[in-house]
């Protein structure tokens, strides 16, 4: 067995055993209302049932004030915050012809995650994406709603 066949079988086995459900969104249109300045976005959705999620990497980062960085002035303010990064492996066939791009987003574990980096592995037929959790942003989640109605006829009319 070649190394490529071994790795492909291993990835397929991991997807079957540990794959989780994820919703993948990408914008299709952006419309700007010139009177109000409001931007309306339309998204496409792919619901993927078997995605490999590699362990979360939690980083502590420090953010400086923009004035400190721009003009090299005295430090004014800044703060620590926690960044939540995850690596996601998605098969080509699960993306249904769409190639992932930076700034698309996913919904996973009740959080919105922005795609920050995409690598394509043609040998494994998969995309490896690094995604970053965004807290406090609206999900813009699409829900499939089904409505059903029943009519019961109780009388027969004649002319």
DSSP file (Angstrom, degrees, kcal/mol; ACC not computed):
  #  RESIDUE AA STRUCTURE BP1 BP2  ACC     N-H-->O    O-->H-N    N-H-->O    O-->H-N    TCO  KAPPA ALPHA  PHI   PSI    X-CA   Y-CA   Z-CA
    1    1 A X              0   0    0      0, 0.0     2,-0.0     0, 0.0     0, 0.0   0.000 360.0 360.0 360.0 133.1    0.0    0.0    0.0
    2    2 A X     >  -     0   0    0      1,-0.1     4,-2.1     4,-0.0     5,-0.1  -0.313 360.0-112.7 -76.5 163.9    1.4    3.4   -0.9
    3    3 A X  H  > S+     0   0    0      1,-0.2     4,-2.7     2,-0.2     5,-0.2   0.888 117.1  53.4 -63.1 -39.0    1.7    6.2    1.5
    4    4 A X  H  > S+     0   0    0      1,-0.2     4,-2.6     2,-0.2    -1,-0.2   0.912 109.2  47.6 -64.4 -42.8   -1.0    8.2   -0.3
    5    5 A X  H  > S+     0   0    0      2,-0.2     4,-2.4     1,-0.2    -1,-0.2   0.898 112.5  50.6 -64.6 -39.6   -3.5    5.4   -0.2
    6    6 A X  H  X S+     0   0    0     -4,-2.1     4,-2.2     2,-0.2    -2,-0.2   0.931 112.5  45.3 -63.0 -46.4   -2.8    4.9    3.5
    7    7 A X  H  X S+     0   0    0     -4,-2.7     4,-2.6     2,-0.2     5,-0.2   0.910 112.8  51.3 -65.8 -41.6   -3.3    8.6    4.4
    8    8 A X  H  X S+     0   0    0     -4,-2.6     4,-2.3     1,-0.2    -1,-0.2   0.913 112.0  46.5 -61.6 -43.2   -6.5    8.7    2.3
    9    9 A X  H  X S+     0   0    0     -4,-2.4     4,-2.3     2,-0.2    -1,-0.2   0.877 112.1  51.4 -66.7 -36.9   -7.9    5.7    4.0
   10   10 A X  H  X S+     0   0    0     -4,-2.2     4,-2.6     2,-0.2    -2,-0.2   0.923 110.7  47.4 -65.7 -44.3   -6.9    7.1    7.4
   11   11 A X  H  X S+     0   0    0     -4,-2.6     4,-2.5     2,-0.2    -2,-0.2   0.920 112.4  50.1 -63.4 -43.0   -8.6   10.4    6.7
   12   12 A X  H  X S+     0   0    0     -4,-2.3     4,-2.1     1,-0.2    -2,-0.2   0.906 111.7  48.5 -61.6 -41.6  -11.8    8.6    5.5
   13   13 A X  H  X S+     0   0    0     -4,-2.3     4,-2.4     2,-0.2     5,-0.2   0.916 111.5  49.2 -64.6 -43.4  -11.8    6.5    8.6
   14   14 A X  H  X S+     0   0    0     -4,-2.6     4,-3.3     1,-0.2     5,-0.4   0.895 110.4  51.2 -63.6 -40.2  -11.4    9.6   10.9
   15   15 A X  H  X S+     0   0    0     -4,-2.5     4,-1.5     1,-0.2    -1,-0.2   0.920 112.3  46.7 -61.6 -43.7  -14.2   11.4    9.0
   16   16 A X  H  < S+     0   0    0     -4,-2.1    -2,-0.2    -5,-0.2    -1,-0.2   0.910 122.3  34.6 -64.9 -42.0  -16.5    8.4    9.5
   17   17 A X  H  < S+     0   0    0     -4,-2.4    -2,-0.2    -5,-0.2    -3,-0.2   0.884 135.5  17.2 -83.4 -40.0  -15.7    8.0   13.2
   18   18 A X  H  < S+     0   0    0     -4,-3.3    35,-0.3    -5,-0.2    -3,-0.2   0.337  85.0 132.1-119.6   5.7  -15.1   11.5   14.4
   19   19 A X     <  -     0   0    0     -4,-1.5     2,-0.3    -5,-0.4    33,-0.2  -0.304  36.6-161.7 -63.8 143.1  -16.7   13.8   11.8
   20   20 A X  E     -A   51   0A   0     31,-2.1    31,-1.6    28,-0.0     2,-0.3  -0.787  22.7 -97.9-121.9 166.1  -19.0   16.5   13.0
   21   21 A X  E     +     0   0A   0     -2,-0.3     2,-0.3    29,-0.2    28,-0.2  -0.634  42.7 172.2 -88.0 141.6  -21.7   18.6   11.4
   22   22 A X  E     -A   48   0A   0     26,-2.7    26,-3.0    -2,-0.3     2,-0.5  -0.995  27.6-137.3-148.1 145.6  -20.9   22.1   10.2
   23   23 A X  E     -AB  47 107A   0     84,-1.8    84,-2.3    -2,-0.3     2,-0.5  -0.933  19.6-158.8-105.7 126.9  -22.7   24.9    8.2
   24   24 A X  E     -AB  46 106A   0     22,-2.9    22,-2.2    -2,-0.5     2,-0.4  -0.924  10.5-172.3-110.1 125.9  -20.5   26.7    5.6
   25   25 A X  E     +AB  45 105A   0     80,-3.2    80,-2.1    -2,-0.5     2,-0.3  -0.920   9.8 175.0-119.4 140.9  -21.6   30.1    4.4
   26   26 A X  E     -A   44   0A   0     18,-1.5    18,-2.6    -2,-0.4     2,-0.2  -0.992  34.4-110.5-141.4 142.8  -20.2   32.3    1.6
   27   27 A X  E     +A   43   0A   0     -2,-0.3    16,-0.3    16,-0.2     3,-0.1  -0.447  28.7 177.9 -73.6 139.9  -21.6   35.7    0.4
   28   28 A X  E     +     0   0A   0     14,-3.7     2,-0.3     1,-0.4    15,-0.2   0.765  67.5  12.9-106.3 -40.7  -23.1   35.7   -3.1
   29   29 A X  E     -A   42   0A   0     13,-1.1    13,-2.4     2,-0.0     2,-0.4  -0.990  54.2-161.9-139.0 148.1  -24.3   39.4   -3.3
   30   30 A X  E     -A   41   0A   0     -2,-0.3     2,-0.4    11,-0.2    11,-0.2  -0.998  12.9-170.6-125.1 125.6  -23.8   42.6   -1.5
   31   31 A X  E     -A   40   0A   0      9,-3.0     9,-3.3    -2,-0.4     2,-0.5  -0.971   7.7-154.5-120.7 131.1  -26.2   45.4   -2.0
   32   32 A X  E     -A   39   0A   0     -2,-0.4     2,-0.8     7,-0.2     7,-0.2  -0.905   8.2-146.7-107.0 125.6  -25.7   48.9   -0.6
   33   33 A X     >  -     0   0    0      5,-2.6     4,-3.1    -2,-0.5     5,-0.4  -0.822  10.0-162.1 -87.8 110.4  -28.6   51.2    0.1
   34   34 A X  T  4 S+     0   0    0     -2,-0.8    -1,-0.2     1,-0.2    -2,-0.0   0.788  85.1  54.9 -67.9 -27.5  -27.3   54.7   -0.8
   35   35 A X  T  4 S+     0   0    0      1,-0.1    -1,-0.2    -3,-0.1    -2,-0.0   0.922 125.7  19.0 -72.1 -43.4  -30.0   56.5    1.2
   36   36 A X  T  4 S-     0   0    0      2,-0.1    -2,-0.2    -3,-0.1    -1,-0.1   0.665  94.5-128.8-101.6 -19.7  -29.5   54.7    4.5
   37   37 A X     <  +     0   0    0     -4,-3.1     2,-0.3     1,-0.3    -3,-0.2   0.566  57.7 145.9  81.0   8.6  -25.9   53.3    4.0
   38   38 A X        -     0   0    0     -5,-0.4    -5,-2.6    -6,-0.0     2,-0.5  -0.614  40.9-143.7 -84.8 138.4  -27.1   49.8    5.0
   39   39 A X  E     -A   32   0A   0     -2,-0.3     2,-0.5    -7,-0.2    -7,-0.2  -0.877   9.4-160.3-102.8 128.7  -25.4   46.8    3.4
   40   40 A X  E     -A   31   0A   0     -9,-3.3    -9,-3.0    -2,-0.5     2,-0.4  -0.935   9.6-165.7-108.8 128.1  -27.6   43.8    2.6
   41   41 A X  E     -A   30   0A   0     -2,-0.5     2,-0.4   -11,-0.2   -11,-0.2  -0.897   9.8-154.8-115.5 143.4  -25.8   40.5    2.1
   42   42 A X  E     -A   29   0A   0    -13,-2.4   -14,-3.7    -2,-0.4   -13,-1.1  -0.965  17.4-161.8-114.5 133.0  -27.1   37.3    0.6
   43   43 A X  E     -A   27   0A   0     -2,-0.4     2,-0.3   -16,-0.3   -16,-0.2  -0.842  13.2-143.0-116.5 149.5  -25.4   34.0    1.6
   44   44 A X  E     -A   26   0A   0    -18,-2.6   -18,-1.5    -2,-0.3     2,-0.4  -0.797  22.6-149.1-100.0 153.8  -25.3   30.5    0.2
   45   45 A X  E     -A   25   0A   0     -2,-0.3     2,-0.4   -20,-0.2   -20,-0.2  -0.977  16.9-173.7-129.7 136.3  -25.2   27.6    2.6
   46   46 A X  E     -A   24   0A   0    -22,-2.2   -22,-2.9    -2,-0.4     2,-0.7  -0.994  15.5-151.8-123.2 123.4  -23.7   24.1    2.5
   47   47 A X  E     -A   23   0A   0     -2,-0.4     2,-0.5   -24,-0.2   -24,-0.2  -0.862  15.2-165.8 -94.8 117.6  -24.5   21.8    5.3
   48   48 A X  E     -A   22   0A   0    -26,-3.0   -26,-2.7    -2,-0.7     3,-0.2  -0.901  12.3-169.9-109.8 127.9  -21.7   19.4    5.8
   49   49 A X  E    S+     0   0A   0     -2,-0.5     2,-0.5   -28,-0.2    -1,-0.1   0.786  75.3  43.3 -89.5 -28.8  -22.2   16.3    7.9
   50   50 A X  E     +     0   0A   0    -31,-0.1     2,-0.4   -28,-0.1    41,-0.4  -0.835  67.2 151.3-126.7  95.5  -18.7   14.9    8.2
   51   51 A X  E     -A   20   0A   0    -31,-1.6   -31,-2.1    -2,-0.5     2,-0.6  -0.968  39.4-131.5-122.3 136.7  -16.0   17.4    8.9
   52   52 A X  E     -C   89   0A   0     37,-1.9    37,-2.6    -2,-0.4     2,-0.6  -0.783  20.3-165.1 -88.0 125.3  -12.7   16.8   10.8
   53   53 A X  E     -C   88   0A   0     -2,-0.6    35,-0.2   -35,-0.3     2,-0.2  -0.953   8.6-149.1-110.8 118.3  -12.1   19.4   13.5
   54   54 A X        -     0   0    0     33,-3.1    33,-0.5    -2,-0.6     0, 0.0  -0.503  43.3 -70.1 -81.9 158.2   -8.5   19.4   14.8
   55   55 A X        -     0   0    0     -2,-0.2    32,-0.3     1,-0.1    -1,-0.2  -0.028  56.1-101.5 -54.4 148.7   -8.1   20.5   18.5
   56   56 A X        -     0   0    0     30,-0.1     2,-0.6    -3,-0.1    30,-0.2  -0.414  26.1-151.2 -70.2 140.8   -8.6   24.1   19.5
   57   57 A X  E     -D   85   0A   0     28,-2.9    28,-2.3    -2,-0.1     2,-0.6  -0.961  10.1-161.1-115.0 113.9   -5.6   26.3   19.9
   58   58 A X  E     -D   84   0A   0     -2,-0.6     2,-0.4    26,-0.2    26,-0.2  -0.852  12.0-175.0 -99.9 121.1   -6.3   29.0   22.4
   59   59 A X  E     -D   83   0A   0     24,-2.5    24,-3.1    -2,-0.6     2,-0.5  -0.892  21.2-141.0-117.1 144.2   -3.9   32.0   22.3
   60   60 A X  E     +D   82   0A   0     -2,-0.4     2,-0.3    22,-0.2    22,-0.2  -0.917  30.2 179.8-101.7 128.0   -3.5   35.0   24.4
   61   61 A X  E     -D   81   0A   0     20,-2.8    20,-2.2    -2,-0.5     2,-0.5  -0.872  23.0-135.1-128.3 157.8   -2.7   38.1   22.4
   62   62 A X  E     -D   80   0A   0     -2,-0.3     2,-0.5    18,-0.2    18,-0.2  -0.958  14.8-156.6-116.2 132.6   -2.1   41.8   23.1
   63   63 A X  E     -D   79   0A   0     16,-2.4    16,-1.6    -2,-0.5     2,-0.2  -0.930   9.0-151.5-111.5 127.3   -3.8   44.5   21.0
   64   64 A X  E     -D   78   0A   0     -2,-0.5    14,-0.2    14,-0.2     2,-0.2  -0.565  27.8 -97.0 -92.1 158.4   -2.2   48.0   20.9
   65   65 A X     >  -     0   0    0     12,-1.1     4,-1.4    -2,-0.2     3,-0.5  -0.492  32.5-124.3 -67.2 143.6   -4.0   51.3   20.3
   66   66 A X  H  > S+     0   0    0      1,-0.2     4,-2.7     2,-0.2     5,-0.2   0.817 109.5  58.6 -64.3 -31.5   -3.8   52.4   16.7
   67   67 A X  H  > S+     0   0    0      1,-0.2     4,-1.8     2,-0.2     6,-0.8   0.868 103.4  52.8 -65.7 -35.5   -2.2   55.7   17.6
   68   68 A X  H  > S+     0   0    0     -3,-0.5     4,-0.7     1,-0.2    -1,-0.2   0.891 115.4  40.3 -65.9 -39.8    0.7   53.9   19.4
   69   69 A X  H  < S+     0   0    0     -4,-1.4    -2,-0.2     2,-0.1    -1,-0.2   0.877 116.5  48.9 -76.3 -38.4    1.4   51.9   16.2
   70   70 A X  H  < S+     0   0    0     -4,-2.7    -2,-0.2     1,-0.2    -3,-0.2   0.930 127.6  16.7 -72.7 -47.1    0.8   54.6   13.7
   71   71 A X  H  < S-     0   0    0     -4,-1.8    -1,-0.2    -5,-0.2    -2,-0.1   0.380  95.2-120.6-112.2   3.9    2.9   57.5   15.0
   72   72 A X     <  +     0   0    0     -4,-0.7    -4,-0.2    -5,-0.3    -3,-0.1   0.890  61.0 154.5  56.8  41.0    5.1   55.6   17.5
   73   73 A X        -     0   0    0     -6,-0.8    -1,-0.1     1,-0.2     3,-0.1  -0.156  52.2 -61.4 -85.6-175.7    3.7   57.8   20.3
   74   74 A X        -     0   0    0      1,-0.1    -1,-0.2    -3,-0.1     2,-0.2  -0.329  67.5 -89.1 -64.8 152.0    3.5   57.0   24.0
   75   75 A X        +     0   0    0      1,-0.2    -1,-0.1    -3,-0.1     3,-0.1  -0.454  47.9 173.1 -65.3 129.3    1.4   54.0   24.9
   76   76 A X        -     0   0    0      1,-0.4     2,-0.3    -2,-0.2    -1,-0.2   0.839  55.9 -33.0-105.0 -55.4   -2.2   55.1   25.5
   77   77 A X        +     0   0    0      2,-0.0   -12,-1.1     0, 0.0    -1,-0.4  -0.986  57.4 151.3-161.6 165.4   -4.2   51.8   26.0
   78   78 A X  E     -D   64   0A   0     -2,-0.3     2,-0.3   -14,-0.2   -14,-0.2  -0.945  18.7-152.0-175.7-176.7   -4.4   48.2   25.0
   79   79 A X  E     -D   63   0A   0    -16,-1.6   -16,-2.4    -2,-0.3     2,-0.3  -0.982  19.7-105.3-170.8 158.7   -5.5   44.9   26.3
   80   80 A X  E     +D   62   0A   0     -2,-0.3     2,-0.3   -18,-0.2   -18,-0.2  -0.663  37.0 172.8 -87.5 146.1   -5.2   41.2   26.4
   81   81 A X  E     -D   61   0A   0    -20,-2.2   -20,-2.8    -2,-0.3     2,-0.5  -0.983  30.5-115.4-148.8 158.3   -7.8   39.0   24.6
   82   82 A X  E     -D   60   0A   0     -2,-0.3     2,-0.4   -22,-0.2   -22,-0.2  -0.822  22.1-156.2 -99.8 129.2   -8.1   35.3   23.9
   83   83 A X  E     -D   59   0A   0    -24,-3.1   -24,-2.5    -2,-0.5     2,-0.6  -0.880   4.6-152.8-103.5 135.4   -8.1   34.1   20.3
   84   84 A X  E     -D   58   0A   0     -2,-0.4    49,-2.6    49,-0.3     2,-0.4  -0.921  17.8-178.8-111.5 108.0   -9.8   30.7   19.5
   85   85 A X  E     +DE  57 132A   0    -28,-2.3   -28,-2.9    -2,-0.6     2,-0.3  -0.864   4.2 179.4-109.9 142.3   -8.3   29.0   16.4
   86   86 A X  E     - E   0 131A   0     45,-2.3    45,-3.0    -2,-0.4     2,-0.5  -0.987  21.3-138.3-136.8 146.7   -9.4   25.7   15.0
   87   87 A X  E     - E   0 130A   0    -33,-0.5   -33,-3.1    -2,-0.3     2,-0.4  -0.928  21.7-164.8-107.1 131.4   -8.2   23.8   11.9
   88   88 A X  E     -CE  53 129A   0     41,-3.2    41,-3.1    -2,-0.5     2,-0.5  -0.942   9.7-156.6-120.5 134.2  -10.9   22.2    9.8
   89   89 A X  E     +CE  52 128A   0    -37,-2.6   -37,-1.9    -2,-0.4     2,-0.4  -0.957  17.1 178.2-112.2 120.4  -10.5   19.5    7.1
   90   90 A X  E     - E   0 127A   0     37,-2.6    37,-3.4    -2,-0.5     2,-0.1  -0.977  24.8-126.6-124.5 133.1  -13.3   19.3    4.5
   91   91 A X  E >>  - E   0 126A   0     -2,-0.4     4,-0.9   -41,-0.4     3,-0.5  -0.425  21.2-119.9 -75.3 151.4  -13.4   17.0    1.5
   92   92 A X  G >4>S+     0   0    0     33,-2.6     3,-1.1     1,-0.2     5,-0.6   0.920 112.9  54.6 -54.0 -47.3  -13.8   18.3   -2.1
   93   93 A X  G >45S+     0   0    0     32,-0.3     3,-0.7     1,-0.3    -1,-0.2   0.796 102.6  57.0 -64.1 -28.0  -17.0   16.4   -2.6
   94   94 A X  G <45S+     0   0    0     -3,-0.5    -1,-0.3     1,-0.2    -2,-0.2   0.770 100.5  58.1 -72.6 -24.8  -18.6   17.9    0.6
   95   95 A X  G X<5S-     0   0    0     -3,-1.1     3,-1.9    -4,-0.9    -1,-0.2   0.545  98.2-141.0 -83.1  -7.0  -18.0   21.4   -0.8
   96   96 A X  T < 5S-     0   0    0     -3,-0.7    -3,-0.1    -4,-0.5     3,-0.1   0.862  70.0 -43.0  51.3  46.0  -20.1   20.6   -3.9
   97   97 A X  T 3 <S+     0   0    0     -5,-0.6     2,-0.4     1,-0.3    -1,-0.3   0.300 108.3 122.0  89.6 -10.5  -18.0   22.5   -6.3
   98   98 A X    <   -     0   0    0     -3,-1.9     2,-0.6    -6,-0.2    -1,-0.3  -0.726  53.9-143.9 -88.6 134.3  -17.4   25.6   -4.2
   99   99 A X        -     0   0    0     -2,-0.4    -7,-0.0    -3,-0.1    -1,-0.0  -0.865  25.3-118.3 -95.5 123.0  -13.8   26.5   -3.4
  100  100 A X        -     0   0    0     -2,-0.6     2,-0.3     1,-0.0    18,-0.1  -0.256  34.0-167.1 -60.6 144.9  -13.4   28.0    0.1
  101  101 A X    >   -     0   0    0     16,-0.1     3,-1.6    14,-0.0    14,-0.2  -0.911  29.8 -87.9-131.2 158.8  -12.1   31.5    0.3
  102  102 A X  T 3  S+     0   0    0     -2,-0.3    14,-0.2     1,-0.2     3,-0.1  -0.401 112.0  30.2 -64.0 142.7  -10.8   33.8    3.1
  103  103 A X  T 3  S+     0   0    0     12,-2.5    -1,-0.2     1,-0.4    13,-0.1   0.393  87.6 120.6  80.6   2.0  -13.6   35.7    4.9
  104  104 A X    <   -     0   0    0     -3,-1.6    11,-2.7    11,-0.2    -1,-0.4  -0.372  53.8-143.8 -71.8 172.6  -16.2   33.0    4.3
  105  105 A X  E     -BF  25 114A   0    -80,-2.1   -80,-3.2     9,-0.2     2,-0.3  -0.974  15.0-154.0-143.2 160.4  -17.6   31.8    7.6
  106  106 A X  E     -BF  24 113A   0      7,-2.7     7,-2.8    -2,-0.3     2,-0.5  -0.884  14.3-137.1-125.5 158.2  -18.8   28.6    9.3
  107  107 A X  E     +BF  23 112A   0    -84,-2.3   -84,-1.8    -2,-0.3     2,-0.3  -0.983  37.3 155.5-115.4 120.2  -21.2   27.9   12.2
  108  108 A X  E >   - F   0 111A   0      3,-2.0     3,-1.5    -2,-0.5   -86,-0.1  -0.986  63.5  -1.6-148.1 132.6  -19.9   25.3   14.5
  109  109 A X  T 3  S-     0   0    0     -2,-0.3     3,-0.1     1,-0.3    -1,-0.1   0.824 127.5 -58.7  56.4  35.9  -20.7   24.6   18.2
  110  110 A X  T 3  S+     0   0    0      1,-0.2     2,-0.3    29,-0.0    -1,-0.3   0.675 116.6 107.1  71.6  16.4  -23.0   27.6   18.4
  111  111 A X  E <   -F  108   0A   0     -3,-1.5    -3,-2.0    24,-0.0     2,-0.5  -0.897  68.9-124.9-124.1 154.7  -20.2   30.0   17.3
  112  112 A X  E     -FG 107 134A   0     22,-0.6    22,-2.8    -2,-0.3     2,-0.4  -0.873  28.6-167.6 -96.7 131.5  -19.4   31.9   14.1
  113  113 A X  E     -FG 106 133A   0     -7,-2.8    -7,-2.7    -2,-0.5     2,-0.4  -0.980  11.4-142.5-123.9 130.0  -15.9   31.2   12.8
  114  114 A X  E     -FG 105 132A   0     18,-2.9    18,-2.6    -2,-0.4     2,-0.5  -0.744  21.5-120.8 -91.2 137.3  -14.2   33.2   10.1
  115  115 A X  E     + G   0 131A   0    -11,-2.7   -12,-2.5    -2,-0.4    16,-0.2  -0.670  37.2 169.2 -76.6 121.2  -12.0   31.4    7.5
  116  116 A X  E     +     0   0A   0     14,-3.1     2,-0.3    -2,-0.5    15,-0.2   0.672  62.8  16.2-106.9 -24.6   -8.5   32.9    7.8
  117  117 A X  E     - G   0 130A   0     13,-1.4    13,-2.5   -16,-0.1     2,-0.4  -0.982  59.4-165.8-153.4 138.1   -6.4   30.5    5.7
  118  118 A X  E     - G   0 129A   0     -2,-0.3     2,-0.4    11,-0.2    11,-0.2  -0.993   4.3-175.7-129.5 129.0   -7.2   27.9    3.1
  119  119 A X  E     - G   0 128A   0      9,-2.7     9,-3.0    -2,-0.4     2,-0.5  -0.985  15.5-145.3-122.5 136.5   -4.8   25.2    1.8
  120  120 A X  E     - G   0 127A   0     -2,-0.4     2,-0.6     7,-0.2     7,-0.2  -0.870   9.2-168.3-105.2 128.5   -5.8   22.8   -0.9
  121  121 A X  E  >> - G   0 126A   0      5,-2.8     5,-2.0    -2,-0.5     4,-0.9  -0.876   5.7-179.4-117.0  97.3   -4.5   19.3   -0.9
  122  122 A X  T  45S+     0   0    0     -2,-0.6     3,-0.2     1,-0.2    -1,-0.2   0.840  80.5  58.9 -66.6 -33.6   -5.2   17.7   -4.3
  123  123 A X  T  45S+     0   0    0      1,-0.2    -1,-0.2     2,-0.1  -115,-0.1   0.902 115.3  34.4 -62.8 -40.3   -3.7   14.3   -3.2
  124  124 A X  T  45S-     0   0    0     -3,-0.2    -1,-0.2     2,-0.2    -2,-0.2   0.515 105.4-127.8 -91.4  -6.0   -6.1   13.9   -0.3
  125  125 A X  T  <5S+     0   0    0     -4,-0.9   -33,-2.6     1,-0.2   -32,-0.3   0.922  70.7 109.2  58.6  45.7   -9.0   15.6   -2.2
  126  126 A X  E   < -EG  91 121A   0     -5,-2.0    -5,-2.8   -35,-0.3     2,-0.4  -0.971  63.9-129.2-147.7 162.6   -9.5   18.0    0.7
  127  127 A X  E     -EG  90 120A   0    -37,-3.4   -37,-2.6    -2,-0.3     2,-0.6  -0.922  15.5-153.0-108.9 138.0   -9.2   21.6    1.9
  128  128 A X  E     -EG  89 119A   0     -9,-3.0    -9,-2.7    -2,-0.4     2,-0.4  -0.967  20.3-173.7-110.7 119.6   -7.5   22.4    5.2
  129  129 A X  E     -EG  88 118A   0    -41,-3.1   -41,-3.2    -2,-0.6     2,-0.6  -0.928  20.9-148.1-119.2 137.0   -8.9   25.7    6.7
  130  130 A X  E     -EG  87 117A   0    -13,-2.5   -14,-3.1    -2,-0.4   -13,-1.4  -0.912  25.8-170.3 -97.7 124.9   -7.8   27.7    9.7
  131  131 A X  E     -EG  86 115A   0    -45,-3.0   -45,-2.3    -2,-0.6     2,-0.4  -0.891  12.7-149.3-121.1 149.8  -10.8   29.4   11.2
  132  132 A X  E     -EG  85 114A   0    -18,-2.6   -18,-2.9    -2,-0.3   -47,-0.2  -0.963  21.7-120.2-121.5 128.7  -11.0   32.0   13.9
  133  133 A X  E     - G   0 113A   0    -49,-2.6     2,-0.5    -2,-0.4   -49,-0.3  -0.432  22.0-158.1 -68.4 137.3  -13.9   32.3   16.4
  134  134 A X  E     - G   0 112A   0    -22,-2.8   -22,-0.6    -2,-0.1     3,-0.4  -0.969   7.7-159.8-118.1 116.6  -15.7   35.7   16.3
  135  135 A X  S    S+     0   0    0     -2,-0.5     3,-0.1     1,-0.2   -24,-0.0  -0.752  70.4  20.6 -98.1 143.1  -17.6   36.5   19.5
  136  136 A X  S    S+     0   0    0     -2,-0.4     2,-0.3     1,-0.3    -1,-0.2   0.437  90.5 121.2  86.6  -0.7  -20.4   39.0   19.6
  137  137 A X  S    S-     0   0    0     -3,-0.4    -1,-0.3   -25,-0.1   -25,-0.1  -0.711  70.3-105.2 -94.2 147.7  -21.1   38.9   15.8
  138  138 A X        -     0   0    0     -2,-0.3    -1,-0.1     1,-0.1    -3,-0.0  -0.442  23.4-135.3 -67.6 145.5  -24.6   38.0   14.5
  139  139 A X        -     0   0    0     -2,-0.1    -1,-0.1     2,-0.1     3,-0.1   0.846  12.5-154.1 -69.9 -34.9  -24.6   34.5   13.0
  140  140 A X        +     0   0    0      1,-0.2     2,-0.2   -97,-0.0   -97,-0.1   0.891  33.3 178.7  54.6  40.1  -26.6   35.3    9.9
  141  141 A X        -     0   0    0      1,-0.0     2,-0.5  -116,-0.0    -1,-0.2  -0.481  25.9-136.4 -79.9 142.8  -27.6   31.7   10.0
  142  142 A X        -     0   0    0     -2,-0.2     2,-0.4    -3,-0.1    -1,-0.0  -0.861  18.1-162.4-100.2 128.5  -30.0   30.2    7.5
  143  143 A X        -     0   0    0     -2,-0.5     2,-0.7     2,-0.0    -2,-0.0  -0.928  15.1-137.1-112.7 134.1  -32.7   28.0    8.8
  144  144 A X        -     0   0    0     -2,-0.4     2,-0.4     2,-0.0    -2,-0.0  -0.809  27.7-171.0 -87.9 118.0  -34.7   25.5    6.7
  145  145 A X        -     0   0    0     -2,-0.7     2,-0.5     2,-0.0    -2,-0.0  -0.923   8.8-162.7-115.4 134.2  -38.3   25.8    7.7
  146  146 A X        -     0   0    0     -2,-0.4     2,-0.4     2,-0.0    -2,-0.0  -0.966   3.7-166.8-117.7 129.7  -41.1   23.5    6.6
  147  147 A X        -     0   0    0     -2,-0.5     2,-0.4     2,-0.0    -2,-0.0  -0.926   5.3-171.3-114.7 140.5  -44.7   24.4    6.9
  148  148 A X        -     0   0    0     -2,-0.4     2,-0.4     2,-0.0    -2,-0.0  -0.985   3.9-175.0-134.0 141.7  -47.5   21.9    6.5
  149  149 A X        -     0   0    0     -2,-0.4     2,-0.4     2,-0.0    -2,-0.0  -0.988   7.3-158.3-137.6 145.4  -51.2   22.4    6.2
  150  150 A X        -     0   0    0     -2,-0.4     2,-0.5     2,-0.0    -2,-0.0  -0.984   4.3-155.0-127.0 134.2  -54.1   19.9    6.0
  151  151 A X        -     0   0    0     -2,-0.4     2,-0.5     2,-0.0    -2,-0.0  -0.930   6.7-162.3-107.3 130.3  -57.6   20.5    4.7
  152  152 A X        -     0   0    0     -2,-0.5     2,-0.5     0, 0.0    -2,-0.0  -0.960   6.0-153.8-112.9 121.6  -60.4   18.3    6.0
  153  153 A X        +     0   0    0     -2,-0.5     3,-0.1     1,-0.1    -2,-0.0  -0.824  20.0 168.9 -95.3 128.0  -63.7   18.3    3.9
  154  154 A X        +     0   0    0     -2,-0.5     2,-0.3     1,-0.1    -1,-0.1   0.608  58.3  46.9-114.1 -16.8  -66.8   17.4    5.9
  155  155 A X        -     0   0    0      2,-0.0     2,-0.5     0, 0.0    -1,-0.1  -0.929  65.0-140.3-129.4 153.3  -69.6   18.2    3.6
  156  156 A X        -     0   0    0     -2,-0.3     2,-0.3    -3,-0.1    -3,-0.0  -0.944  20.4-156.1-111.0 127.7  -70.4   17.5    0.0
  157  157 A X        -     0   0    0     -2,-0.5     2,-0.3     2,-0.0    -2,-0.0  -0.751   9.0-171.8-103.0 151.4  -72.1   20.2   -2.1
  158  158 A X              0   0    0     -2,-0.3    -2,-0.0     1,-0.1     0, 0.0  -0.971 360.0 360.0-138.2 155.4  -74.2   19.8   -5.2
  159  159 A X              0   0    0     -2,-0.3    -1,-0.1     0, 0.0    -2,-0.0   0.385 360.0 360.0-103.5 360.0  -75.7   22.2   -7.7
